[in-house]
Structures are given as structure tokens and as C-alpha cells.
Amino acid sequence: MNAVPTVSTDPRYDAVVRRDAAFDGQFWFSVATTGVYCRPSCAARTPKPQNVGFHLSCDAAEAAGFRACKRCHPRGESPRARMAGVMAEVCRFIETAETEPGLEALAARAGLSAYHFHRQFKAITGVTPKAYATAHRARKVREGLTGGETVTNALYDAGFGSNGRFYETSNAILGMTPKQFKAGGKDADIRFAIGQSRLGAVLVAESVKGIVAISLGDDAEALVRELQDRFPQARLTGDDPKFDARVAQVIGMVEAPGKGLDLPLDIRGTAFQQRVWQALRAIPAGKTLSYAELAQAIGSPAAVRAVAGACAANTLAIAVPCHRIVRTDGSLSGYRWGVERKRDLLDREKVA
């Protein structure tokens, strides 16, 4: 396929100017004055737009008479992919280390300076090396407690040097103390109630810290069973008249989603998930972002899949507005509580 002349307003040229690695593999560009073709992320000097042509493949570029750039090696693995492989190996090293490796040791393993390693690791994984290590160890704690280990053994097997270091973050990670988690939420007090809205049944649950769940569905009993499965040993109270006012506030938000919810939230998740959920709450009503744009907003443009996973893990419908995330082309993606509910929420926010 012959190269297609372009102008400076072509969005592909903008990707070349920005050296945007996200477009690597989607197209290649050639430079008439040098006779070479490159990937969009090539670090060479930005060519003038009148000298640039675009191609759908390396074969097409070579058929048009251009040779591969020796700097970005467009036929080989992209620098971004190579770096992702390096970081994946570092992640495995973190997961198998008996104690948490220091930044300098991790950087040396990757063959990078500490500063460059820290920056690349966060860009690819979405979290810092320390946050990744903490999240992995917390996951091992959850698995150990679920498997019947004592709290002390679970903490030390996961690599925590002392109980205190884990207890500092245990509530944010587990949503409760390790002993309560091991007992399935035993001694945790959670009030809940079911209301009705234009979107069907709405379950609202609250811990002593704030709203811990807002669920939507057609079957009220199924919503209650889901809450029981999440907190099998907690003290669930479903007949507290004092809680009715709280439920009414949430129903009001469901009916008018653009107003938001001015109530304390008990948001439980990993450090990365909480970053994503915080960014979701910053999206104005009536606006939408793609997963890629949300990843960019939290400073982790390469972590699109992880961002999508965090959106799917959200248990606070509308209060943490994951319904404002759409596909890159603007079409609706999946939604934990149903795509039709998502469409209804977005339509009403746009009208408002």
C-alpha cells in the first residue's frame, strides 16, 4: 500500500509528535526525506508533516520503498513491550521474595536507575513498586486467613516484618481487622435496607465508617444474599427505622444521579483501586471518559486493563460513578448492574 500524504491536523501525526506508544502496532509512518519508516513512538527527531506518510503495516511501508528505522526497529518488539516484559519479571521477583526488596535492588535487577525504574514501573503497572509489594502481601494475607492460618502466621508468611506494619493498612485493604476478616466479618456491625427506585431495587448497607455498599437489581432477595456472601459473619441489621433516612438519601441520588451523594463512604480496596475510584468521583455529571482516558487521568496510561478491573470491582453504584466510563468510540461498555441502567443514568445526567 502506498503512503498517504498527510497534513499537520491528522490525528496520526499528532500521535507521532507526542511519540505516543499507545499507537504502536496500529500504524507506521514513513519520512520521505530520510527514506525510513518508524513506529509512532520513535524517539528520532519529529519530521515535518509534508514529509510524512502513513502505512497499515511494515510490509506496506517497505513495498512503498522505505527501509526500517534502526533506532525504533519497527519490525521488532516495541520498546514499550520490552519494558513491560522487564517489569513483569520484576513483579514475579517481588512476589517470590521472602522480604520486600528495596527500590535500589529492584532497579538494579531491571538494569535501570532508581528514578527511571520507579517511573517506568508506575507507568506500566499503575502503582509504585512499594504499593505493588504491599498489595501482593495483603493478598497473601487474605489467602492465608481464608485458608485457616493464624493471623500471626498469615502476616509473617506474607512477608510483613511485624504486625504493626500490616495493621496500619489492614482496614483499607481488608475492610476490617485481620481477625474479623478471618472470622468472615465477625463482630462487624452493618445496617442495610432495600428501597425501590426507577432503576429497580436498591440495597444500601452501612458500616460504622460509612456506606459500604449500594447495589442495584431486579431481585431484592438476590441483593441481600450478595451482601451476606460478602460479610458472612458480620452482624447484619435489616430492620433499623433510623436507617430509613439514609436509604432515602441514596434513593434520591439514584433518581437524580447528577447531584452526587454527600455521605461518608466506607471504600474498601487496594491502593490502585482507590486511586481509580477517586478519579471516577472527580468526573463531572454529564461527562464521560474512556478507560484509556481514566488511566491517563491517574497517571498510569499503560494500565488500561487494571483500570477496567477496578471499575468492575466497585460496589458503590452511582456514588462511585463507574457508569461514566465508556468505550473509546463512545459506545457503552459493561456495567455491574446492567447496561440499560447505565444508559438511563447517563441519559438523565446529560439532560440535567
N, C-alpha and C positions, 0 to 999 in steps of 0.2 A: 504493500500500500504506500502510495506517495505521501510525502509530508504535506501537511495542510498549512498554508500561511496563516498567521495569527496576528492579532493586534494586542496592545497592552491591556485592553479591557477583558480579554479572555480569562475566565477564572482559572484555567490551567496555567496560564502564565503567572498569575498571582501565586499559585502553589509553588512554581519554580522560584519566584522571587523570595518567598518565605522559606524555601528549602524544606517543604512540608513532607516529612517521611510518611505521613498517613496516606499519601497518594502513590507511594512506591508500589509498582505492580499494576496500577490502574492505567498508566500511560507512560510513554518515554518521550523525551524531546531531543531534537537534533539542532545543531548550530551550523548554519551554512558557512560561516567564516572559518571554522576550525575543522569541519568535516567529521565531527564526532557526535555520538548520541549518548544521552545520560538518563539516569533516573531522576525524578523531581527533587530528591534530597541532596543531589550532588553539591559538594562544598566549593566547586570551582566558581570563578567569577561569573556573576549573573550576566547572561548575554542580552543584547538589545532585542526588543520584541520583533523587529523586522527581520532578524536573522534566525528566528526560532520556528521550528515545525514540530508537529505532534504526531506520534505513531502509537498504534494499539499493541504493538509487540516489538521485541528485539528483531525478529525476522523481518518485519515490515521496514524497520529503520535501516537494516543492512541491505535490503532489497532496493532501497532508495539511494544507496551509495554511501551510507555513513558507517563509520567504524566505532567499536565500543570504546567508551571513555576508560582510560587507565586509572583514573582517580576513584570513580564510584563503582567500576566493574558492574555495569547494568545487567549482565547475564548471570552473575553470581548471586550469592546470598547478600541481601542488603545489610548495610552497617547496623541498622536498627534490629534486624533479625539476629545478627551475630551477637549484638549486645544483649538481646533478650535471652539468648542461649546461655551467655555468661551469667546473667542474673538468675536464671533458673537453676544453674549449678550451685550458685551461692545460696539460694533458698534451700536446696537439698542439704547443703553443708550446715546451715543454721538449724535445720530440723533434726539432724543426726548428732549435733554437738552435745556433749554432756552438760556443758555450761554455756551461757550466752557469749558468743565471740564478740570481741571489741571491734570498733569501726576500722581501726588500722589493720587488724588481721583480715577482715573481710575484704578491704580494699586491696591488700597485697595479694589475696587469693584471686581477685579479679584482674590483677595487673594494672590497677588504676590508682591515681592519687585519692586520698580520703575524700577530698571535696568533690572530685568528678564522680567517684563511685557513689557517694551519697545522693548526688543529683540524678544520676542515671538510674539508680535503684528505685528512687521515689517515682521517677517518670514512668518506669515500666510496671512496677507493682502497685503503685498508687499509695504506698505508705513508706515510711522511713524504715531502715534496717531494724532499728530498735523496736518500732511498733510491730513489724512483721514477727520478730522473735517473741515478743510478748504475746501476740495473738496466737502464735503456734503453741506456746507453752500453756496458754489458757485453754486451748482446745484439748491438749493432752490432759489437763486437769479435769475438764468436763468428762472426757472419756474414762479417766481413772475413777472418778466419783461414781459415774454411771455403772462402771464395771464392778463396783463393790469395794474398792480400795479405801483405806482410811484417809482422812483429809491430809494428815501429815505425809503419808507415803505418796499420795497423788501429787502433792506440791513438790516434793523433792524429786520424784521420778520425772516431773516435767521440767526440772532444771532450776526451780526457784531456790535461791540460796537460803531464804528464810521465809517464815510465814508472813512476816510483816510486809515484805516486798509484794507479795501477792494480794494481801488483804487491802492494800492501798487502792487496788483497781478492781477488786472482786465484785463489788456491787455493779459497776458499769459493765463488766464482762458477763457475769452470771445473772445479774439482776437481783442477787440476794447473797447472803454469806455462803461459803463453801458447804457448811454443814446443812444449811437449809436446802441448797441445791441437791446435795446427796440424798436428802430425805424427800426430794420431789417438791420442794417448796413448803415443807412442813413449818408451821408456826407463822407463815406469811399470811397476812390478812388482805384479802382482795374483795372489794364490793363490786357487784355487777348488776346490770338491769338490761332489759330488752325494750326498745321503743320501735315505733313504726314511722316510716318516712316515705317520700315519693320514690326512694330507691329500695324499698322493702324493709326488712327487719334490720335494726341497728343494735348491736351489742356494745355496751360501754362498760369497761372494767377499770377500777382504780385501786392502786396500792397506796401506802402511806406517803409515797413520794409524788404521786400524780397519776394521770391517766396512763394506763399500761396497755390498753387495747381498745380499738374501735374497729369493729368488724361489720361488714355488710353482707346480706344474703337473703334468700327466699325462705329458708327454713330456720326458724328461731332456735329450735332444739339442736340443730347441727352446729350453730354458733356457740351454744353453751357447751356442747361436747368438745368442740375445738379448744375452748378455754380450759376445760377440765383436763384435757390431754396435755396442755401446756404447763399447768400447775396442778399435778395430780394429788399432791399432799397439802396444798395450801388451804386455808380456811376461806372458802368462798361463801359470801353472803349475798343472797339474791332478793331479799325482802326488806331492805332498809328504806323506809319512807324518806329519810333525809337525803338519800341519793337521787331522788326523783328530779330535783332541781338541776343537778349536774347533768343528768341524761337529757333534760330539756335543752340545756345549753348546746350539747353536742348535736341534738336533732336540729336545732336552729342553724348550726353550721352546715349540716347536710343539706338543708333546704336553701341556704344562701352561702354556698362554698367560698364566695369571694371575700366574705367577712373574716374568715380565719377563726381561730379558737384561742381566746385569751384565758387559758387554764394551764396549770402546771402539768408537764408531761413526764412520765417515767420512761425515758427512751433507753432501751437496753440493746446493746450490740457491740461489735468490735470497734476499735478506733477508726478504721476505714469506713465502716457502715455509718458511724455517727457523723463523719465528715460529709458523706453523701447526703444523709438525711438533713443536716443543717443547710446544705446548699439547696436542697429541694424547698425548704421553708423560705428561702430567700427569693424564689421565683414569684413574681407578682401575679395576682389573679388575672386571668385573661391572656397570659403569655404561656408559651410552651418552649421547651428545649428538646433537642435530640440527646440520646445517650452520649454521643461524642461531645456535644457542647457542654453537657453536665460534667463529663470527665475533664474537659478543658477548664471549667469553672473552679474545680477543686485542685487544679494544678497538676493533674495526672492524665494528660491526653492519651496515653497508651493504655490506660486501664478501663477501656470501654466495657469489656465483659464483666469485670469486677463491679463496675458501677451498676450495670443491669442486674447483677445478682443482689446488690444492696437494695435496689428498688424493690425487687421481688420479695426481699426479706422484711420489708416494712409491715408492721402490724397496727399502725395508727392511720387508718384510712382518712383522707382529706386533711387531717391535722398535719400530717407529713405528706404533702401533696404529690405523690408519685404519679398521679393521674395527669400531671402537666408534662410528662415525658412522652415524646412521640418518636416515630422513626425519622430518619434523615429526610425522607421525601414528604414528611408531614402526615403520613397515614398513622392510624392508631396501632400501637403495639399491644402486647398482652397486658392484662391488669388482674391483679389477685382477686378482685371482687367482680370481674366481668367487664368485657369491653363495652357493652351497652351502657353500663353505669358510668364508665369513663367518658363516653361520648356525651351523656347527659350532663355531667359535671362541667365539661369543657364548653359545651354549648351555652349553659347558663352563665358561666363566668364571662364569656365573650359578650353576651347580651348585656350583662350588668356593667 
